[in-house]
């Protein structure tokens, strides 16, 4: 009789791992931006230079956060936070890179936002290279460095192509999107 009473408990214990894994799978994806930041980015969708400036600001905040964390005592919790922040940092740089692709294709004049971005990337790369080599966040650091290198290359190329394009198309200076040309 005693085994009959323990059977429901045994079933519950055996089902716990399945329940835990389904709860983990239902977690919402993490957004590296706060709601307020995401809202400002969304509002700036019609103003490419402002949107690039906002991304630059938010990425600089992430870099400052990573730099501050690196100065703290070396603990597992700190290393986990650095790893998480590095993932967010790389994701934001990749997201900005995607936006730059769109603005480049649309021939949006974002030259004024590119110079501060280019200067900020150099600062971000310094922060990333100054991080200690720790196995706890080495992969995330490498990914962030790769993202920063890609963004740096893309920004330099975009500055050159935009300068050349708007030198040739002076009438389109300051435009935010490509306008159909009369044929």
Order of alpha helices (4+ residues) and beta strands (2+ residues): alpha-alpha-alpha-alpha-alpha-alpha
